[in-house]
């Protein structure tokens, strides 16, 4: 069994996908209490560590196969003013320190599309140099969740690094399935309370969703994002100004709202994945998550590369 530690684990989207790919988590590090409760609620056996990443001592986990991280996006997002290395929320230095302490076979870090903007060219060169200093080949690629069955336009940058000598067999995952439309994905949930208009609505909601926006601890609430995002949702027949507590009633008229459970399905979470906290906190966890199907595809690619390098590919079963 390949092992891993997860940094900034959030609500567990990346951790769940990596678990499905065959990784056994030795530790999941997350600072926010509600997020920690979500992880423990869904996987009581996981070793969840409530810690600031800058203070986390990773040395007890030396030798794990994978260090995975969903580092904060604001330093590289337009909404976060793209301060990069000058942003106090930039945790790449802490991640590099942990990689040096652990010396894993592979590293997986996800971030926003803005990481690839021209303004961060020097930072990318610096990051690649730091990883090379630690003995790693590295590469990054923009992936879209819709290419992996997630009914959402969600581009994310995946940064992959493997120890030199282990990287030759790595291949980026390729798109493998058509993403369902919002209507196809959510019709049964919209009809759960007997709404008679669910089928008509589903036929209208015939495209994938725009990117879910979870907001930050200081900004953002239980809504589907700024004006442009709400307009995109309205084109799908969804009211984006607020979220609902329950699906529409039988005689409901107008544009329905999403529930947290619906948003979670749009993000690629299984329906049995529970979220701790009220509606605002729960939706923030959903909206900021890494879609599990994308994490699984990346995990399988990294797993296969490590297995080939370790000479295990013909000795153990594959996770699919």
Kinemage of the C-alpha trace (Angstrom):
@kinemage 1
@onewidth
@group {chain A} dominant
@subgroup {mainchain}
@vectorlist {calphas} color= white
{ca unk a 1} P 0.000 0.000 0.000
{ca unk a 2} L 1.389 3.400 -0.980
{ca unk a 3} L 1.287 5.981 1.813
{ca unk a 4} L 0.735 9.727 1.877
{ca unk a 5} L 0.299 12.809 3.994
{ca unk a 6} L -2.161 15.541 3.015
{ca unk a 7} L -1.517 19.241 3.695
{ca unk a 8} L -4.355 21.786 3.886
{ca unk a 9} L -6.748 18.864 3.559
{ca unk a 10} L -9.914 20.989 3.602
{ca unk a 11} L -13.116 18.965 3.335
{ca unk a 12} L -11.262 15.959 1.953
{ca unk a 13} L -11.863 16.169 -1.800
{ca unk a 14} L -8.257 15.489 -2.724
{ca unk a 15} L -7.793 13.009 0.124
{ca unk a 16} L -10.854 11.033 -0.963
{ca unk a 17} L -9.671 10.876 -4.571
{ca unk a 18} L -6.219 9.724 -3.508
{ca unk a 19} L -7.764 7.111 -1.230
{ca unk a 20} L -9.728 5.815 -4.218
{ca unk a 21} L -6.453 5.687 -6.172
{ca unk a 22} L -4.927 3.410 -3.555
{ca unk a 23} L -3.065 5.725 -1.163
{ca unk a 24} L -3.258 5.194 2.575
{ca unk a 25} L -3.157 8.504 4.443
{ca unk a 26} L -0.851 8.559 7.437
{ca unk a 27} L -1.796 12.125 8.363
{ca unk a 28} L -4.094 14.907 7.173
{ca unk a 29} L -3.162 18.422 8.279
{ca unk a 30} L -5.909 21.070 8.429
{ca unk a 31} L -6.236 24.228 10.511
{ca unk a 32} L -9.969 24.999 10.345
{ca unk a 33} L -12.000 23.197 13.074
{ca unk a 34} L -15.111 22.599 10.926
{ca unk a 35} L -13.008 21.098 8.151
{ca unk a 36} L -11.296 18.800 10.658
{ca unk a 37} L -14.704 17.675 11.920
{ca unk a 38} L -15.775 16.917 8.337
{ca unk a 39} L -12.718 14.721 7.807
{ca unk a 40} L -13.261 12.868 11.086
{ca unk a 41} L -16.996 12.538 10.456
{ca unk a 42} L -16.451 10.757 7.143
{ca unk a 43} L -13.282 8.817 7.976
{ca unk a 44} L -12.975 8.240 11.737
{ca unk a 45} L -9.842 6.178 11.096
{ca unk a 46} L -7.964 9.050 9.462
{ca unk a 47} L -5.247 10.731 11.527
{ca unk a 48} L -6.448 14.343 11.328
{ca unk a 49} L -4.003 16.881 12.764
{ca unk a 50} L -5.314 20.373 13.542
{ca unk a 51} L -2.260 22.518 12.892
{ca unk a 52} L -0.965 25.599 11.149
{ca unk a 53} L 1.159 24.312 8.279
{ca unk a 54} L 3.988 26.638 9.278
{ca unk a 55} L 4.166 24.864 12.641
{ca unk a 56} L 3.631 21.275 11.490
{ca unk a 57} L 6.559 18.930 12.142
{ca unk a 58} L 6.543 16.391 9.308
{ca unk a 59} L 9.656 14.466 10.344
{ca unk a 60} L 7.683 11.600 11.946
{ca unk a 61} L 6.276 10.888 8.466
{ca unk a 62} L 9.613 10.661 6.714
{ca unk a 63} L 9.579 8.205 3.835
{ca unk a 64} L 5.902 8.342 2.843
{ca unk a 65} L 5.359 7.863 -0.865
{ca unk a 66} L 3.369 11.036 -1.525
{ca unk a 67} L 3.022 14.524 -0.086
{ca unk a 68} L -0.220 16.052 -1.396
{ca unk a 69} L -1.465 19.576 -0.760
{ca unk a 70} L -4.293 21.914 -1.641
{ca unk a 71} L -2.409 25.110 -0.840
{ca unk a 72} L -4.386 28.356 -0.424
{ca unk a 73} L -5.380 29.872 -3.763
{ca unk a 74} L -5.700 33.626 -2.953
{ca unk a 75} L -1.977 34.422 -3.481
{ca unk a 76} L -2.394 33.429 -7.155
{ca unk a 77} L -6.053 34.262 -7.813
{ca unk a 78} L -7.337 37.516 -9.286
{ca unk a 79} L -9.837 37.709 -6.428
{ca unk a 80} L -6.905 37.544 -4.005
{ca unk a 81} L -5.057 40.396 -5.828
{ca unk a 82} L -2.327 37.974 -7.059
{ca unk a 83} L 0.280 38.992 -4.487
{ca unk a 84} L 2.081 35.667 -4.909
{ca unk a 85} L 5.175 35.357 -2.712
{ca unk a 86} L 4.223 38.623 -0.999
{ca unk a 87} L 0.940 37.217 0.305
{ca unk a 88} L 0.975 36.070 3.926
{ca unk a 89} L -1.270 33.186 2.875
{ca unk a 90} L 1.396 31.778 0.540
{ca unk a 91} L 2.229 28.341 1.976
{ca unk a 92} L 4.592 27.114 -0.736
{ca unk a 93} L 7.616 27.769 1.540
{ca unk a 94} L 6.046 25.624 4.280
{ca unk a 95} L 5.261 22.875 1.744
{ca unk a 96} L 8.859 22.893 0.478
{ca unk a 97} L 10.150 22.617 4.031
{ca unk a 98} L 7.861 19.631 4.636
{ca unk a 99} L 8.935 17.975 1.378
{ca unk a 100} L 12.540 18.328 2.493
{ca unk a 101} L 11.717 16.787 5.883
{ca unk a 102} L 9.713 13.884 4.440
{ca unk a 103} L 11.610 13.154 1.200
{ca unk a 104} L 8.589 11.472 -0.454
{ca unk a 105} L 8.700 9.662 -3.754
{ca unk a 106} L 6.157 12.103 -5.231
{ca unk a 107} L 4.460 15.446 -4.621
{ca unk a 108} L 1.031 16.673 -5.778
{ca unk a 109} L -0.055 20.291 -5.256
{ca unk a 110} L -3.217 21.812 -6.709
{ca unk a 111} L -3.847 25.504 -7.215
{ca unk a 112} L -5.827 27.981 -9.308
{ca unk a 113} L -5.349 28.732 -12.981
{ca unk a 114} L -3.792 32.083 -12.063
{ca unk a 115} L -0.637 30.255 -10.962
{ca unk a 116} L 0.187 29.979 -14.688
{ca unk a 117} L -0.195 33.712 -15.392
{ca unk a 118} L 2.815 35.527 -16.837
{ca unk a 119} L 3.186 37.597 -13.684
{ca unk a 120} L 4.258 34.458 -11.806
{ca unk a 121} L 6.864 33.234 -14.297
{ca unk a 122} L 9.730 34.080 -11.924
{ca unk a 123} L 7.942 32.336 -9.062
{ca unk a 124} L 7.445 29.189 -11.147
{ca unk a 125} L 11.137 29.200 -12.074
{ca unk a 126} L 11.980 29.601 -8.389
{ca unk a 127} L 9.678 26.749 -7.388
{ca unk a 128} L 11.111 24.412 -10.018
{ca unk a 129} L 14.606 25.310 -8.849
{ca unk a 130} L 13.752 24.595 -5.216
{ca unk a 131} L 12.248 21.225 -6.114
{ca unk a 132} L 15.299 20.389 -8.247
{ca unk a 133} L 17.542 21.294 -5.312
{ca unk a 134} L 15.646 18.726 -3.256
{ca unk a 135} L 16.132 16.109 -5.980
{ca unk a 136} L 12.805 16.306 -7.835
{ca unk a 137} L 11.702 16.512 -11.452
{ca unk a 138} L 8.594 18.694 -11.658
{ca unk a 139} L 5.933 19.703 -14.137
{ca unk a 140} L 2.536 21.387 -14.027
{ca unk a 141} L -0.545 21.248 -16.163
{ca unk a 142} L -3.963 22.867 -16.341
{ca unk a 143} L -6.713 20.259 -15.991
{ca unk a 144} L -10.459 20.764 -16.297
{ca unk a 145} L -12.723 18.840 -13.970
{ca unk a 146} L -15.292 18.346 -16.737
{ca unk a 147} L -12.822 16.054 -18.536
{ca unk a 148} L -13.059 13.653 -15.603
{ca unk a 149} L -16.828 13.439 -15.278
{ca unk a 150} L -17.398 16.435 -13.002
{ca unk a 151} L -20.398 18.517 -14.236
{ca unk a 152} L -18.552 21.791 -13.787
{ca unk a 153} L -16.218 24.109 -15.681
{ca unk a 154} L -13.424 24.015 -13.101
{ca unk a 155} L -9.885 24.533 -14.418
{ca unk a 156} L -7.189 23.795 -11.857
{ca unk a 157} L -3.419 23.611 -11.998
{ca unk a 158} L -1.857 20.350 -10.863
{ca unk a 159} L 1.809 20.530 -9.865
{ca unk a 160} L 3.443 17.104 -9.882
{ca unk a 161} L 6.975 16.346 -8.743
{ca unk a 162} L 8.684 12.971 -8.545
{ca unk a 163} L 12.092 12.081 -7.214
{ca unk a 164} L 14.585 11.815 -10.035
{ca unk a 165} L 14.861 8.194 -11.017
{ca unk a 166} L 11.162 7.648 -10.278
{ca unk a 167} L 9.688 10.112 -12.777
{ca unk a 168} L 10.308 8.431 -16.130
{ca unk a 169} L 7.058 6.470 -16.028
{ca unk a 170} L 4.777 9.387 -15.141
{ca unk a 171} L 2.043 10.201 -17.648
{ca unk a 172} L -0.558 12.920 -17.180
{ca unk a 173} L -4.117 11.552 -16.948
{ca unk a 174} L -6.207 11.987 -20.056
{ca unk a 175} L -9.872 12.909 -20.301
{ca unk a 176} L -11.862 9.714 -19.942
{ca unk a 177} L -15.578 10.519 -19.825
{ca unk a 178} L -18.249 13.070 -20.735
{ca unk a 179} L -19.411 15.234 -17.887
{ca unk a 180} L -23.185 15.165 -17.360
{ca unk a 181} L -25.147 18.393 -17.615
{ca unk a 182} L -26.376 20.089 -14.461
{ca unk a 183} L -29.861 18.789 -15.204
{ca unk a 184} L -28.671 15.220 -15.653
{ca unk a 185} L -26.615 15.440 -12.466
{ca unk a 186} L -29.247 17.005 -10.233
{ca unk a 187} L -32.709 16.017 -11.480
{ca unk a 188} L -33.228 13.359 -8.804
{ca unk a 189} L -32.147 15.727 -6.020
{ca unk a 190} L -34.369 18.519 -7.356
{ca unk a 191} L -37.296 16.063 -7.419
{ca unk a 192} L -36.615 14.654 -3.937
{ca unk a 193} L -39.500 16.597 -2.343
{ca unk a 194} L -41.870 15.885 -5.220
{ca unk a 195} L -41.302 19.004 -7.330
{ca unk a 196} L -43.435 18.542 -10.424
{ca unk a 197} L -41.243 20.820 -12.513
{ca unk a 198} L -38.028 18.873 -11.980
{ca unk a 199} L -38.025 17.148 -15.376
{ca unk a 200} L -38.765 20.375 -17.265
{ca unk a 201} L -36.038 22.160 -15.321
{ca unk a 202} L -33.511 19.369 -15.960
{ca unk a 203} L -34.116 19.540 -19.706
{ca unk a 204} L -33.390 23.264 -19.586
{ca unk a 205} L -30.244 22.883 -17.472
{ca unk a 206} L -28.481 21.250 -20.399
{ca unk a 207} L -24.892 22.428 -19.869
{ca unk a 208} L -22.236 21.941 -17.212
{ca unk a 209} L -22.031 24.346 -14.281
{ca unk a 210} L -19.734 27.350 -13.981
{ca unk a 211} L -17.000 27.140 -11.359
{ca unk a 212} L -18.332 26.894 -7.816
{ca unk a 213} L -16.919 29.651 -5.624
{ca unk a 214} L -16.619 28.929 -1.925
{ca unk a 215} L -15.196 32.247 -0.773
{ca unk a 216} L -12.742 32.821 2.057
{ca unk a 217} L -13.140 32.957 5.806
{ca unk a 218} L -13.555 36.738 5.602
{ca unk a 219} L -15.576 36.943 2.400
{ca unk a 220} L -18.211 34.885 0.684
{ca unk a 221} L -21.378 33.285 1.934
{ca unk a 222} L -23.978 30.704 0.900
{ca unk a 223} L -24.344 31.972 -2.661
{ca unk a 224} L -23.011 30.905 -6.043
{ca unk a 225} L -20.546 33.715 -6.537
{ca unk a 226} L -20.322 37.185 -8.082
{ca unk a 227} L -22.644 38.642 -10.701
{ca unk a 228} L -21.124 36.921 -13.736
{ca unk a 229} L -21.325 33.511 -12.052
{ca unk a 230} L -24.937 34.109 -11.016
{ca unk a 231} L -25.811 35.048 -14.582
{ca unk a 232} L -24.296 31.772 -15.797
{ca unk a 233} L -26.341 29.879 -13.217
{ca unk a 234} L -29.489 31.765 -14.234
{ca unk a 235} L -28.953 30.565 -17.815
{ca unk a 236} L -29.195 27.045 -16.366
{ca unk a 237} L -32.396 27.909 -14.522
{ca unk a 238} L -30.770 28.202 -11.087
{ca unk a 239} L -31.152 31.114 -8.677
{ca unk a 240} L -27.628 31.841 -7.448
{ca unk a 241} L -28.122 34.588 -4.869
{ca unk a 242} L -28.638 32.132 -2.011
{ca unk a 243} L -28.632 28.411 -1.289
{ca unk a 244} L -31.685 26.437 -0.174
{ca unk a 245} L -32.046 24.266 2.895
{ca unk a 246} L -34.262 21.774 1.073
{ca unk a 247} L -35.186 20.860 -2.528
{ca unk a 248} L -38.259 22.546 -4.063
{ca unk a 249} L -41.719 21.593 -2.842
{ca unk a 250} L -44.227 19.952 -5.273
{ca unk a 251} L -45.901 23.191 -6.415
{ca unk a 252} L -42.763 25.353 -6.507
{ca unk a 253} L -42.567 27.898 -9.350
{ca unk a 254} L -39.645 29.992 -10.485
{ca unk a 255} L -35.916 29.232 -10.472
{ca unk a 256} L -34.834 26.688 -7.843
{ca unk a 257} L -31.792 27.150 -5.632
{ca unk a 258} L -29.086 24.592 -4.981
{ca unk a 259} L -28.729 22.887 -1.632
{ca unk a 260} L -25.304 22.115 -0.153
{ca unk a 261} L -25.831 18.483 -1.159
{ca unk a 262} L -26.493 19.507 -4.762
{ca unk a 263} L -23.384 21.696 -4.784
{ca unk a 264} L -21.365 18.798 -3.393
{ca unk a 265} L -22.519 16.551 -6.235
{ca unk a 266} L -21.591 19.275 -8.739
{ca unk a 267} L -18.133 19.212 -7.142
{ca unk a 268} L -17.834 15.438 -7.544
{ca unk a 269} L -18.386 14.343 -3.930
{ca unk a 270} L -20.359 11.152 -3.312
{ca unk a 271} L -23.782 11.694 -1.760
{ca unk a 272} L -22.777 10.050 1.515
{ca unk a 273} L -19.978 12.570 2.168
{ca unk a 274} L -21.177 14.745 5.075
{ca unk a 275} L -20.079 18.300 5.893
{ca unk a 276} L -19.792 19.669 9.425
{ca unk a 277} L -21.182 23.079 10.309
{ca unk a 278} L -23.996 25.289 9.117
{ca unk a 279} L -24.929 26.135 5.546
{ca unk a 280} L -22.332 28.871 5.045
{ca unk a 281} L -19.454 26.839 6.484
{ca unk a 282} L -20.538 23.672 4.685
{ca unk a 283} L -20.849 25.408 1.327
{ca unk a 284} L -17.438 27.063 1.794
{ca unk a 285} L -15.949 23.593 2.249
{ca unk a 286} L -17.655 22.356 -0.907
{ca unk a 287} L -16.826 25.365 -3.053
{ca unk a 288} L -13.124 25.365 -2.142
{ca unk a 289} L -12.613 21.621 -2.565
{ca unk a 290} L -10.568 19.782 -5.175
{ca unk a 291} L -13.003 17.510 -7.077
{ca unk a 292} L -12.403 13.911 -5.947
{ca unk a 293} L -12.592 12.449 -9.501
{ca unk a 294} L -9.750 14.718 -10.645
{ca unk a 295} L -7.672 13.878 -7.573
{ca unk a 296} L -8.312 10.194 -8.214
{ca unk a 297} L -7.110 10.452 -11.831
{ca unk a 298} L -3.936 12.241 -10.741
{ca unk a 299} L -3.457 9.751 -7.910
{ca unk a 300} L -3.710 6.821 -10.314
{ca unk a 301} L -1.134 8.451 -12.625
{ca unk a 302} L 1.286 8.999 -9.739
{ca unk a 303} L 0.595 5.550 -8.286
{ca unk a 304} L 1.312 3.869 -11.603
{ca unk a 305} L 4.556 5.814 -12.057
{ca unk a 306} L 5.735 4.863 -8.562
{ca unk a 307} L 4.716 1.239 -8.996
{ca unk a 308} L 6.671 1.001 -12.244
{ca unk a 309} L 9.698 2.631 -10.642
{ca unk a 310} L 9.463 0.369 -7.582
{ca unk a 311} L 8.990 -2.692 -9.784
{ca unk a 312} L 5.571 -3.377 -8.215
{ca unk a 313} L 3.336 -3.065 -11.275
{ca unk a 314} L 3.122 -6.807 -11.827
{ca unk a 315} L 2.948 -7.647 -8.129
{ca unk a 316} L -0.099 -5.758 -6.864
{ca unk a 317} L -3.599 -5.142 -8.119
{ca unk a 318} L -4.623 -1.813 -9.563
{ca unk a 319} L -7.326 0.383 -8.088
{ca unk a 320} L -8.937 0.941 -11.455
